Amino acid sequence: MRRLTVLALGTALAITSLPLTAQSAEPAAKAAAAAKAYKAPRNAMGQPDLSGFWSNATLTPLFRNPRISNKPTLTPEEAQAFEKIWTTALAAANEPTKENAGPATVEQTAAFAKLLEIRPDFAAAGGDTGGYNTFWIDPGTKLVQIDGQYRTSILTTANGMPPARKAGAPPAAPRSFRDDYTSYETRSLGERCITGFGRNTGPPMLPNGYYNNNYQIIQTPDAVVIEVELIHDARIIRLGGQHRTDGLRPYMGDSIGRYEGDTLVVETTNLPESQQFMGSWKTLKITEWFTRVAPDKILYRFQLEDPELWDAPWGGEYTFNTLNGRVYEYACHEGNYALPGILAGARVKEKEAAEAAAKAAADAAAAAAKAAPAGKGKAKSGAD
């Protein structure tokens, strides 16, 4: 396996902005009609059948990425050109490294350069110290396609970005665990193997852009359980009932669900501060809709409401697609084994810094003491 390497390139592949022609609009219309005509099957309990193994891995980012496009959608031709960049670059990255191998092809070199232009973080994910080899990365190979349209962002706001916070609302406080070594409790929940990173579990449930974006949905008369591959979280959605009022805030919030026709509707409140979303948690309400729109596809929509932070609700949508396989046990041990070393290393650095500071202070005092008599002698000699 070879690491994803930044390769110099004078020219890069470009996604040409093409007008939406009648030919490219026709498949979109057919896809929309097929989705409307589809009737979701029912399980033995009479519920719309959402069970099975699913994946939400996708190339479509949460926020609109201007490196991809400033438009909300791409034509099929643009989408295929973009998807080819990824498949070519990742396939080349997964080739076995050969001794004295010749230079990559022009197409591979161009694809690498364009891939890193669009996702600079892949340079670290595939090649930095501690980064995974690209063999282990599964970011998806397709853009989100809804009603035949290829989306450039999961968010459905006009510009594909979060709305402005309402006047007077406090700004979102930055949250960084990277340089806080006070205690294991100040390290991230993902590092401690408590919850996954990238909000796979949610709500809202979002693809993390790297790997382990797989799920199993299990339905019972009283609950829907969504097993999340990453950190093997089990999100339990109670059917019917009311939100808890005891003040407890579970990691995944308090989710209650109901079926409306072919759709599972889920409302979540009581999210803890550690799972805040863009600074919102205390008065945040998240509504999700799961609708099976094809044998191999679930349309997932989410809406965020927080009267303290935003003037109006907003959200996004994407699709879960059937997983070719099943979810196996995920074992997370990095935090279990690494945390003592991480914290011990921090204590050593603190000790070294304290010793260096003490030495510097002692050296400064010694220099001052040494300089003081000489200064007094010169002054006396001058007086004489």
HUTA-V650345 format. One record per pair of residues at least 12 apart in sequence whose ideal C-beta (glycine too) atoms are under 8 Angstrom apart, sorted by the first residue. I is the first residue (numbers start at 1). GAP is how many residues later the second one is. Records with the same first field share a line. If there is no record, write none. Layout:
BEGIN
I=GAP  GAP
END
This chain:
BEGIN
1=93  95  96  132  133  134
2=91  92  93  94  95  131  132
3=90  123  124  128  130  131
4=85  89  108  111  112  118  119  121  122  123  130
5=107  118  121  122
6=106  110  117  121
7=97  102  105  106
8=105
9=100  101  103  104
11=99
12=98  101  102  105
13=68  72  97  98  100  101
15=53  54  59  63  66  67
16=62  65
17=52  54  61
18=57  59  60
19=56
20=55
21=54
24=51  52  53
27=49  121
28=119  120  121
29=119
30=118
31=114  116  117
32=115  116
34=260
35=112  258  259  264
38=254  255  256  257
39=223
40=222  251  252  253
41=251
43=176
45=174  175  176
47=172  212  217
48=211  213  214  215  216  243  244
49=170  243
50=167  169  174  214  240  242  248
51=166  167  168
52=164  165  270  271
53=161  162  163  269  270  272  273  274
54=160  161  162  163  244  266  267  268  269
55=85  158  159  160  265  266  267  268
56=149  150  151  157  159  244  262  263  264  265
57=81  82  83  84  150  156  157
58=82  84  85  86  96  149  260  261
59=23  24  27  80  81  82  83  84
60=83  84  91  92  93  94  258
61=92  93  148
62=91  92  93  144  254
63=90  92  97  98  99
64=88  89  91  95  96  97
65=53  87  88
67=50  51
68=14  50  84
69=83
71=81
72=79  80  81  88
73=76  77  78  79
74=69  76  78
75=75
76=74
78=72
79=64  66  71
82=61
83=58  59  60
84=27
85=26  29  30  33
86=25  29  53  55
87=54
88=19  20  23
89=19  22  23  25  26
90=25  44  47  49  51
92=12  16  19  20
93=19  33  41  42
94=40  41
119=20  90
122=12  15
125=12  85
132=78  79
136=75
137=73  74
138=72  73  74  75
139=70  71  72
140=67  73
144=174  175
145=174
146=153  171  172  173
151=167
153=163
154=52  162  163  164
155=159  160  161
156=158  159  160  161
157=157  159
162=116  152
163=147  148  149  151
165=114  144  145
166=142  143  144  145
169=139  140  141
170=109
171=108
172=106  107
173=106
175=101
177=14
181=161  162  164  165
183=160
184=155  159
187=148  152  155
189=62  85
190=41
191=143  144  147  148
192=143  147
193=38  139  140  141  142  143
194=37  57
195=36  38  56  80
196=12  16  32  34  35  37
197=33
198=12  32
199=78
200=12  13  28  29  30  33
201=27  29  30  32  34  50  51
202=33  50  84  86  100
203=49  50  52  63  65  68  83  85  99
204=73  82  84  98  100  111  112
205=21  23  83  95  97
207=111
208=22
212=17  18  118
213=16  17
214=15  109  113
215=12  13  14  105  108  112
216=110  111
221=18
222=16  17  18
223=13  14  15  16
224=12  13  15  33  40  42
225=12
227=100
229=98  101
230=100
231=99  101
232=97  98
233=19
235=17  20
236=19
237=18  19  20  27  29
238=17  18  19
239=17  18  19  20
240=16  18
241=15
242=14
243=13  24  26  27
244=26
248=22
249=21  22  23  24
250=20  22
251=21  23  24
252=16  23
253=15  16  17  18  19  22  33
254=14  15  16
255=12  13
256=12
262=29  30
263=26  27  28
264=25  26  27
265=22  23  24
266=21  22  23  24
267=18  19  20  21
268=17  18  19  20
269=15  16  17
271=13  15
277=27
279=30
280=24  26  28  29  30
282=26
283=23  24  25
284=20  21  22
285=19  20  21
286=16  17  18  19
287=15  16  18
288=12  13  14  15
289=12  13
293=26
295=27
296=25  26
297=22  23  24  25
298=21  22
299=18  20
300=17  18  19  20
301=14  15  16
302=13  14  15
303=12
END
